[in-house]
Amino acid sequence: MNPEFQPLADELYRERVLRARRTPPEERLLDGIRLYDEALERMKIGVRLTNPQADEAEVNGLLQLRVRRLWKLSDHGYFRPA
């Protein structure tokens, strides 16, 4: 990053932190759910783009496969199915 922009970047970050601290916990929880839903919808769009012939059931199945793959990659073996 260009050093002349660092004070601006620091101030923007500070404002984000202060805004997050003012946000009630229940709103933060809802924000997390909304972000997850939005990410799933974007992934679904990606599945549709790469599989234009797929019907809704196939799209949902492919989406589930993608999500499972991502979970597997992100947990690094910390969690195991019971």
N, CA, C and O atoms as CSV, one atom per row, in Angstrom:
chain,resi,resn,atom,element,x,y,z
A,1,MET,N,N,0.845,-1.181,0.000
A,1,MET,CA,C,0.000,0.000,0.000
A,1,MET,C,C,0.886,1.237,0.000
A,1,MET,O,O,1.943,1.281,0.629
A,2,ASN,N,N,0.419,2.221,-0.719
A,2,ASN,CA,C,1.117,3.494,-0.794
A,2,ASN,C,C,1.115,4.135,0.602
A,2,ASN,O,O,0.047,4.288,1.197
A,3,PRO,N,N,2.283,4.512,1.137
A,3,PRO,CA,C,2.360,5.072,2.496
A,3,PRO,C,C,1.499,6.311,2.715
A,3,PRO,O,O,1.046,6.559,3.832
A,4,GLU,N,N,1.272,7.082,1.669
A,4,GLU,CA,C,0.470,8.295,1.871
A,4,GLU,C,C,-1.003,7.973,2.149
A,4,GLU,O,O,-1.733,8.809,2.682
A,5,PHE,N,N,-1.436,6.762,1.787
A,5,PHE,CA,C,-2.824,6.363,2.040
A,5,PHE,C,C,-3.007,5.640,3.370
A,5,PHE,O,O,-4.137,5.370,3.778
A,6,GLN,N,N,-1.911,5.326,4.046
A,6,GLN,CA,C,-2.003,4.564,5.291
A,6,GLN,C,C,-2.849,5.260,6.355
A,6,GLN,O,O,-3.662,4.591,6.993
A,7,PRO,N,N,-2.703,6.573,6.582
A,7,PRO,CA,C,-3.564,7.218,7.593
A,7,PRO,C,C,-5.052,7.093,7.248
A,7,PRO,O,O,-5.874,6.882,8.140
A,8,LEU,N,N,-5.400,7.219,5.985
A,8,LEU,CA,C,-6.792,7.066,5.577
A,8,LEU,C,C,-7.265,5.633,5.806
A,8,LEU,O,O,-8.368,5.416,6.308
A,9,ALA,N,N,-6.441,4.664,5.443
A,9,ALA,CA,C,-6.798,3.254,5.650
A,9,ALA,C,C,-6.967,2.967,7.135
A,9,ALA,O,O,-7.891,2.254,7.527
A,10,ASP,N,N,-6.086,3.512,7.963
A,10,ASP,CA,C,-6.191,3.318,9.409
A,10,ASP,C,C,-7.484,3.908,9.958
A,10,ASP,O,O,-8.144,3.302,10.802
A,11,GLU,N,N,-7.837,5.082,9.480
A,11,GLU,CA,C,-9.066,5.739,9.944
A,11,GLU,C,C,-10.296,4.958,9.509
A,11,GLU,O,O,-11.233,4.795,10.291
A,12,LEU,N,N,-10.306,4.479,8.281
A,12,LEU,CA,C,-11.439,3.668,7.813
A,12,LEU,C,C,-11.573,2.391,8.637
A,12,LEU,O,O,-12.681,1.993,8.995
A,13,TYR,N,N,-10.451,1.755,8.934
A,13,TYR,CA,C,-10.477,0.542,9.747
A,13,TYR,C,C,-11.005,0.860,11.148
A,13,TYR,O,O,-11.827,0.121,11.691
A,14,ARG,N,N,-10.531,1.954,11.723
A,14,ARG,CA,C,-10.976,2.368,13.065
A,14,ARG,C,C,-12.484,2.590,13.083
A,14,ARG,O,O,-13.158,2.176,14.027
A,15,GLU,N,N,-13.017,3.234,12.058
A,15,GLU,CA,C,-14.457,3.479,11.981
A,15,GLU,C,C,-15.239,2.164,11.888
A,15,GLU,O,O,-16.298,2.021,12.499
A,16,ARG,N,N,-14.714,1.213,11.124
A,16,ARG,CA,C,-15.380,-0.094,11.015
A,16,ARG,C,C,-15.409,-0.799,12.363
A,16,ARG,O,O,-16.421,-1.396,12.732
A,17,VAL,N,N,-14.306,-0.733,13.097
A,17,VAL,CA,C,-14.241,-1.376,14.416
A,17,VAL,C,C,-15.227,-0.721,15.370
A,17,VAL,O,O,-15.954,-1.412,16.084
A,18,LEU,N,N,-15.257,0.600,15.387
A,18,LEU,CA,C,-16.181,1.311,16.284
A,18,LEU,C,C,-17.638,1.012,15.931
A,18,LEU,O,O,-18.471,0.824,16.818
A,19,ARG,N,N,-17.939,0.971,14.640
A,19,ARG,CA,C,-19.305,0.651,14.207
A,19,ARG,C,C,-19.677,-0.774,14.638
A,19,ARG,O,O,-20.793,-1.018,15.095
A,20,ALA,N,N,-18.739,-1.705,14.490
A,20,ALA,CA,C,-18.994,-3.091,14.894
A,20,ALA,C,C,-19.233,-3.187,16.399
A,20,ALA,O,O,-20.077,-3.962,16.847
A,21,ARG,N,N,-18.501,-2.412,17.164
A,21,ARG,CA,C,-18.681,-2.427,18.629
A,21,ARG,C,C,-20.035,-1.864,19.037
A,21,ARG,O,O,-20.596,-2.274,20.052
A,22,ARG,N,N,-20.562,-0.931,18.257
A,22,ARG,CA,C,-21.869,-0.345,18.570
A,22,ARG,C,C,-23.027,-1.251,18.156
A,22,ARG,O,O,-24.149,-1.082,18.631
A,23,THR,N,N,-22.761,-2.195,17.286
A,23,THR,CA,C,-23.814,-3.067,16.769
A,23,THR,C,C,-24.207,-4.086,17.830
A,23,THR,O,O,-23.345,-4.775,18.376
A,24,PRO,N,N,-25.502,-4.189,18.128
A,24,PRO,CA,C,-25.953,-5.168,19.123
A,24,PRO,C,C,-25.604,-6.600,18.687
A,24,PRO,O,O,-25.574,-6.893,17.492
A,25,PRO,N,N,-25.342,-7.489,19.654
A,25,PRO,CA,C,-24.953,-8.867,19.329
A,25,PRO,C,C,-25.962,-9.588,18.442
A,25,PRO,O,O,-25.571,-10.338,17.548
A,26,GLU,N,N,-27.248,-9.373,18.677
A,26,GLU,CA,C,-28.254,-10.071,17.865
A,26,GLU,C,C,-28.211,-9.610,16.401
A,26,GLU,O,O,-28.479,-10.391,15.488
A,27,GLU,N,N,-27.873,-8.335,16.194
A,27,GLU,CA,C,-27.745,-7.828,14.827
A,27,GLU,C,C,-26.504,-8.418,14.152
A,27,GLU,O,O,-26.528,-8.736,12.963
A,28,ARG,N,N,-25.424,-8.561,14.917
A,28,ARG,CA,C,-24.212,-9.184,14.367
A,28,ARG,C,C,-24.481,-10.629,13.970
A,28,ARG,O,O,-23.999,-11.096,12.938
A,29,LEU,N,N,-25.256,-11.338,14.796
A,29,LEU,CA,C,-25.616,-12.718,14.473
A,29,LEU,C,C,-26.431,-12.763,13.187
A,29,LEU,O,O,-26.176,-13.595,12.316
A,30,LEU,N,N,-27.410,-11.874,13.066
A,30,LEU,CA,C,-28.209,-11.814,11.845
A,30,LEU,C,C,-27.347,-11.460,10.631
A,30,LEU,O,O,-27.563,-11.986,9.539
A,31,ASP,N,N,-26.381,-10.577,10.820
A,31,ASP,CA,C,-25.465,-10.232,9.714
A,31,ASP,C,C,-24.705,-11.466,9.238
A,31,ASP,O,O,-24.515,-11.658,8.037
A,32,GLY,N,N,-24.273,-12.297,10.176
A,32,GLY,CA,C,-23.572,-13.521,9.812
A,32,GLY,C,C,-24.445,-14.452,9.000
A,32,GLY,O,O,-23.994,-15.034,8.013
A,33,ILE,N,N,-25.694,-14.595,9.411
A,33,ILE,CA,C,-26.634,-15.450,8.679
A,33,ILE,C,C,-26.891,-14.882,7.287
A,33,ILE,O,O,-26.926,-15.620,6.302
A,34,ARG,N,N,-27.067,-13.575,7.215
A,34,ARG,CA,C,-27.291,-12.937,5.902
A,34,ARG,C,C,-26.097,-13.132,4.975
A,34,ARG,O,O,-26.268,-13.420,3.791
A,35,LEU,N,N,-24.893,-12.977,5.510
A,35,LEU,CA,C,-23.692,-13.173,4.692
A,35,LEU,C,C,-23.593,-14.613,4.198
A,35,LEU,O,O,-23.227,-14.853,3.047
A,36,TYR,N,N,-23.915,-15.568,5.062
A,36,TYR,CA,C,-23.881,-16.979,4.672
A,36,TYR,C,C,-24.893,-17.237,3.561
A,36,TYR,O,O,-24.574,-17.885,2.564
A,37,ASP,N,N,-26.120,-16.726,3.733
A,37,ASP,CA,C,-27.148,-16.905,2.707
A,37,ASP,C,C,-26.732,-16.279,1.379
A,37,ASP,O,O,-26.956,-16.856,0.316
A,38,GLU,N,N,-26.126,-15.097,1.447
A,38,GLU,CA,C,-25.673,-14.427,0.223
A,38,GLU,C,C,-24.560,-15.232,-0.458
A,38,GLU,O,O,-24.538,-15.359,-1.683
A,39,ALA,N,N,-23.644,-15.768,0.340
A,39,ALA,CA,C,-22.566,-16.579,-0.228
A,39,ALA,C,C,-23.134,-17.828,-0.901
A,39,ALA,O,O,-22.690,-18.202,-1.986
A,40,LEU,N,N,-24.106,-18.470,-0.269
A,40,LEU,CA,C,-24.730,-19.648,-0.877
A,40,LEU,C,C,-25.418,-19.289,-2.186
A,40,LEU,O,O,-25.330,-20.034,-3.163
A,41,GLU,N,N,-26.094,-18.163,-2.206
A,41,GLU,CA,C,-26.789,-17.741,-3.429
A,41,GLU,C,C,-25.792,-17.478,-4.552
A,41,GLU,O,O,-26.044,-17.832,-5.704
A,42,ARG,N,N,-24.669,-16.862,-4.222
A,42,ARG,CA,C,-23.639,-16.607,-5.238
A,42,ARG,C,C,-23.030,-17.921,-5.739
A,42,ARG,O,O,-22.758,-18.073,-6.930
A,43,MET,N,N,-22.821,-18.861,-4.823
A,43,MET,CA,C,-22.304,-20.168,-5.234
A,43,MET,C,C,-23.304,-20.872,-6.141
A,43,MET,O,O,-22.920,-21.531,-7.108
A,44,LYS,N,N,-24.584,-20.730,-5.825
A,44,LYS,CA,C,-25.634,-21.349,-6.637
A,44,LYS,C,C,-25.626,-20.764,-8.052
A,44,LYS,O,O,-25.795,-21.488,-9.033
A,45,ILE,N,N,-25.431,-19.462,-8.143
A,45,ILE,CA,C,-25.330,-18.815,-9.456
A,45,ILE,C,C,-24.143,-19.387,-10.223
A,45,ILE,O,O,-24.243,-19.649,-11.422
A,46,GLY,N,N,-23.025,-19.579,-9.535
A,46,GLY,CA,C,-21.855,-20.165,-10.170
A,46,GLY,C,C,-22.119,-21.574,-10.667
A,46,GLY,O,O,-21.676,-21.945,-11.753
A,47,VAL,N,N,-22.842,-22.364,-9.875
A,47,VAL,CA,C,-23.197,-23.723,-10.296
A,47,VAL,C,C,-24.065,-23.661,-11.546
A,47,VAL,O,O,-23.860,-24.425,-12.489
A,48,ARG,N,N,-25.029,-22.755,-11.549
A,48,ARG,CA,C,-25.905,-22.626,-12.719
A,48,ARG,C,C,-25.129,-22.208,-13.970
A,48,ARG,O,O,-25.396,-22.697,-15.068
A,49,LEU,N,N,-24.169,-21.305,-13.793
A,49,LEU,CA,C,-23.375,-20.847,-14.938
A,49,LEU,C,C,-22.521,-21.966,-15.518
A,49,LEU,O,O,-22.359,-22.061,-16.735
A,50,THR,N,N,-21.977,-22.807,-14.653
A,50,THR,CA,C,-21.120,-23.892,-15.143
A,50,THR,C,C,-21.915,-25.134,-15.546
A,50,THR,O,O,-21.369,-26.046,-16.167
A,51,ASN,N,N,-23.202,-25.174,-15.196
A,51,ASN,CA,C,-24.063,-26.317,-15.533
A,51,ASN,C,C,-25.417,-25.807,-16.016
A,51,ASN,O,O,-26.428,-26.021,-15.347
A,52,PRO,N,N,-25.453,-25.136,-17.169
A,52,PRO,CA,C,-26.698,-24.507,-17.621
A,52,PRO,C,C,-27.822,-25.505,-17.903
A,52,PRO,O,O,-28.992,-25.122,-17.907
A,53,GLN,N,N,-27.492,-26.766,-18.136
A,53,GLN,CA,C,-28.505,-27.768,-18.433
A,53,GLN,C,C,-29.137,-28.351,-17.155
A,53,GLN,O,O,-30.150,-29.045,-17.236
A,54,ALA,N,N,-28.562,-28.081,-16.001
A,54,ALA,CA,C,-29.023,-28.689,-14.747
A,54,ALA,C,C,-30.360,-28.099,-14.303
A,54,ALA,O,O,-30.593,-26.895,-14.409
A,55,ASP,N,N,-31.238,-28.986,-13.800
A,55,ASP,CA,C,-32.491,-28.502,-13.217
A,55,ASP,C,C,-32.230,-28.103,-11.755
A,55,ASP,O,O,-31.108,-28.223,-11.265
A,56,GLU,N,N,-33.265,-27.632,-11.075
A,56,GLU,CA,C,-33.103,-27.105,-9.713
A,56,GLU,C,C,-32.558,-28.156,-8.752
A,56,GLU,O,O,-31.715,-27.846,-7.910
A,57,ALA,N,N,-33.029,-29.395,-8.869
A,57,ALA,CA,C,-32.553,-30.462,-7.982
A,57,ALA,C,C,-31.070,-30.739,-8.211
A,57,ALA,O,O,-30.319,-30.937,-7.256
A,58,GLU,N,N,-30.651,-30.755,-9.460
A,58,GLU,CA,C,-29.235,-30.983,-9.771
A,58,GLU,C,C,-28.375,-29.828,-9.272
A,58,GLU,O,O,-27.284,-30.039,-8.742
A,59,VAL,N,N,-28.870,-28.617,-9.442
A,59,VAL,CA,C,-28.134,-27.440,-8.970
A,59,VAL,C,C,-27.946,-27.525,-7.457
A,59,VAL,O,O,-26.853,-27.280,-6.947
A,60,ASN,N,N,-29.016,-27.873,-6.744
A,60,ASN,CA,C,-28.917,-27.984,-5.287
A,60,ASN,C,C,-27.950,-29.096,-4.878
A,60,ASN,O,O,-27.204,-28.942,-3.912
A,61,GLY,N,N,-27.957,-30.206,-5.601
A,61,GLY,CA,C,-27.030,-31.290,-5.306
A,61,GLY,C,C,-25.588,-30.881,-5.533
A,61,GLY,O,O,-24.718,-31.173,-4.713
A,62,LEU,N,N,-25.332,-30.207,-6.644
A,62,LEU,CA,C,-23.974,-29.730,-6.937
A,62,LEU,C,C,-23.530,-28.673,-5.919
A,62,LEU,O,O,-22.363,-28.623,-5.530
A,63,LEU,N,N,-24.474,-27.837,-5.498
A,63,LEU,CA,C,-24.167,-26.836,-4.479
A,63,LEU,C,C,-23.769,-27.522,-3.173
A,63,LEU,O,O,-22.807,-27.112,-2.523
A,64,GLN,N,N,-24.501,-28.559,-2.790
A,64,GLN,CA,C,-24.157,-29.302,-1.568
A,64,GLN,C,C,-22.763,-29.904,-1.669
A,64,GLN,O,O,-22.005,-29.887,-0.699
A,65,LEU,N,N,-22.423,-30.430,-2.831
A,65,LEU,CA,C,-21.078,-30.984,-3.014
A,65,LEU,C,C,-20.011,-29.909,-2.835
A,65,LEU,O,O,-18.990,-30.142,-2.189
A,66,ARG,N,N,-20.247,-28.746,-3.404
A,66,ARG,CA,C,-19.282,-27.643,-3.270
A,66,ARG,C,C,-19.114,-27.231,-1.817
A,66,ARG,O,O,-17.998,-27.024,-1.341
A,67,VAL,N,N,-20.238,-27.115,-1.117
A,67,VAL,CA,C,-20.173,-26.690,0.287
A,67,VAL,C,C,-19.434,-27.739,1.116
A,67,VAL,O,O,-18.606,-27.392,1.958
A,68,ARG,N,N,-19.727,-29.008,0.884
A,68,ARG,CA,C,-19.021,-30.072,1.625
A,68,ARG,C,C,-17.519,-30.026,1.348
A,68,ARG,O,O,-16.709,-30.195,2.259
A,69,ARG,N,N,-17.156,-29.797,0.096
A,69,ARG,CA,C,-15.740,-29.705,-0.257
A,69,ARG,C,C,-15.073,-28.536,0.476
A,69,ARG,O,O,-13.963,-28.662,0.994
A,70,LEU,N,N,-15.766,-27.407,0.506
A,70,LEU,CA,C,-15.207,-26.244,1.199
A,70,LEU,C,C,-15.059,-26.500,2.690
A,70,LEU,O,O,-14.046,-26.133,3.287
A,71,TRP,N,N,-16.067,-27.129,3.300
A,71,TRP,CA,C,-15.974,-27.460,4.728
A,71,TRP,C,C,-14.785,-28.374,4.977
A,71,TRP,O,O,-14.028,-28.185,5.929
A,72,LYS,N,N,-14.632,-29.371,4.107
A,72,LYS,CA,C,-13.528,-30.316,4.266
A,72,LYS,C,C,-12.182,-29.593,4.169
A,72,LYS,O,O,-11.268,-29.869,4.947
A,73,LEU,N,N,-12.066,-28.681,3.225
A,73,LEU,CA,C,-10.823,-27.924,3.082
A,73,LEU,C,C,-10.574,-26.995,4.266
A,73,LEU,O,O,-9.430,-26.814,4.683
A,74,SER,N,N,-11.627,-26.414,4.801
A,74,SER,CA,C,-11.448,-25.395,5.836
A,74,SER,C,C,-11.248,-25.976,7.212
A,74,SER,O,O,-10.656,-25.305,8.058
A,75,ASP,N,N,-11.710,-27.201,7.497
A,75,ASP,CA,C,-11.571,-27.698,8.862
A,75,ASP,C,C,-10.205,-28.319,9.131
A,75,ASP,O,O,-9.867,-28.573,10.287
A,76,HIS,N,N,-9.416,-28.569,8.094
A,76,HIS,CA,C,-8.049,-29.085,8.228
A,76,HIS,C,C,-7.979,-30.342,9.092
A,76,HIS,O,O,-6.969,-30.594,9.749
A,77,GLY,N,N,-9.049,-31.123,9.091
A,77,GLY,CA,C,-9.053,-32.361,9.854
A,77,GLY,C,C,-9.328,-32.195,11.333
A,77,GLY,O,O,-9.176,-33.146,12.099
A,78,TYR,N,N,-9.736,-30.988,11.755
A,78,TYR,CA,C,-10.018,-30.767,13.174
A,78,TYR,C,C,-11.294,-31.477,13.611
A,78,TYR,O,O,-11.402,-31.920,14.755
A,79,PHE,N,N,-12.255,-31.584,12.707
A,79,PHE,CA,C,-13.543,-32.159,13.046
A,79,PHE,C,C,-13.733,-33.451,12.274
A,79,PHE,O,O,-13.335,-33.559,11.114
A,80,ARG,N,N,-14.332,-34.412,12.915
A,80,ARG,CA,C,-14.595,-35.702,12.276
A,80,ARG,C,C,-16.061,-36.057,12.470
A,80,ARG,O,O,-16.633,-35.783,13.525
A,81,PRO,N,N,-16.680,-36.670,11.447
A,81,PRO,CA,C,-18.079,-37.089,11.611
A,81,PRO,C,C,-18.208,-38.088,12.753
A,81,PRO,O,O,-17.319,-38.912,12.968
A,82,ALA,N,N,-19.295,-38.014,13.471
A,82,ALA,CA,C,-19.526,-38.932,14.609
A,82,ALA,C,C,-19.958,-40.286,14.124
A,82,ALA,O,O,-20.198,-41.183,14.932
